[in-house]
């Protein structure tokens, strides 16, 4: 299980816990935790996307450097 999948699973668990409780403050706490986990998953996805773009750009620069030599 990847880190992103773990974050999403934690968010789902928090949402399930929010549905099960009848205490408004506890429900709000679980909903906030779920939003936090979702934000972390989104951030991790964005980081992976940027890393792959950066890696592709670096490979392209390296290829161009080799052609110039």
One Martini backbone bead per residue (centre of mass of N, CA, C, O) as a GRO file, in nm:
protein
   69
    1UNK     BB    1   0.095   0.038   0.025
    2UNK     BB    2   0.071   0.349  -0.024
    3UNK     BB    3   0.073   0.654   0.108
    4UNK     BB    4  -0.182   0.753  -0.033
    5UNK     BB    5  -0.360   0.511   0.042
    6UNK     BB    6  -0.333   0.551   0.345
    7UNK     BB    7  -0.459   0.830   0.361
    8UNK     BB    8  -0.734   0.746   0.237
    9UNK     BB    9  -0.800   0.531   0.451
   10UNK     BB   10  -0.799   0.726   0.690
   11UNK     BB   11  -1.028   0.902   0.586
   12UNK     BB   12  -1.240   0.678   0.577
   13UNK     BB   13  -1.227   0.608   0.879
   14UNK     BB   14  -1.313   0.888   0.979
   15UNK     BB   15  -1.588   0.892   0.836
   16UNK     BB   16  -1.699   0.641   0.975
   17UNK     BB   17  -1.675   0.752   1.263
   18UNK     BB   18  -1.864   0.994   1.217
   19UNK     BB   19  -2.122   0.820   1.152
   20UNK     BB   20  -2.129   0.659   1.438
   21UNK     BB   21  -2.162   0.914   1.587
   22UNK     BB   22  -2.369   1.127   1.822
   23UNK     BB   23  -2.143   1.340   1.858
   24UNK     BB   24  -2.078   1.646   1.737
   25UNK     BB   25  -1.779   1.690   1.818
   26UNK     BB   26  -1.674   1.416   1.722
   27UNK     BB   27  -1.762   1.441   1.430
   28UNK     BB   28  -1.597   1.694   1.366
   29UNK     BB   29  -1.324   1.570   1.426
   30UNK     BB   30  -1.337   1.347   1.204
   31UNK     BB   31  -1.382   1.540   0.964
   32UNK     BB   32  -1.117   1.694   0.996
   33UNK     BB   33  -0.932   1.449   0.970
   34UNK     BB   34  -1.023   1.371   0.685
   35UNK     BB   35  -0.932   1.636   0.551
   36UNK     BB   36  -0.636   1.606   0.624
   37UNK     BB   37  -0.582   1.339   0.476
   38UNK     BB   38  -0.665   1.446   0.195
   39UNK     BB   39  -0.454   1.669   0.182
   40UNK     BB   40  -0.210   1.482   0.202
   41UNK     BB   41  -0.271   1.318  -0.054
   42UNK     BB   42  -0.269   1.554  -0.253
   43UNK     BB   43   0.017   1.645  -0.191
   44UNK     BB   44   0.158   1.380  -0.270
   45UNK     BB   45   0.062   1.383  -0.564
   46UNK     BB   46   0.192   1.653  -0.640
   47UNK     BB   47   0.480   1.569  -0.578
   48UNK     BB   48   0.497   1.338  -0.783
   49UNK     BB   49   0.437   1.509  -1.030
   50UNK     BB   50   0.676   1.705  -1.001
   51UNK     BB   51   0.900   1.492  -0.999
   52UNK     BB   52   0.846   1.383  -1.286
   53UNK     BB   53   0.890   1.648  -1.433
   54UNK     BB   54   1.178   1.701  -1.331
   55UNK     BB   55   1.299   1.437  -1.440
   56UNK     BB   56   1.236   1.489  -1.738
   57UNK     BB   57   1.393   1.755  -1.760
   58UNK     BB   58   1.666   1.640  -1.679
   59UNK     BB   59   1.688   1.432  -1.908
   60UNK     BB   60   1.677   1.640  -2.136
   61UNK     BB   61   1.928   1.801  -2.055
   62UNK     BB   62   2.126   1.564  -2.069
   63UNK     BB   63   2.079   1.503  -2.367
   64UNK     BB   64   2.168   1.780  -2.473
   65UNK     BB   65   2.455   1.774  -2.357
   66UNK     BB   66   2.548   1.527  -2.524
   67UNK     BB   67   2.503   1.665  -2.808
   68UNK     BB   68   2.718   1.902  -2.758
   69UNK     BB   69   2.982   1.706  -2.734
   0.00000   0.00000   0.00000
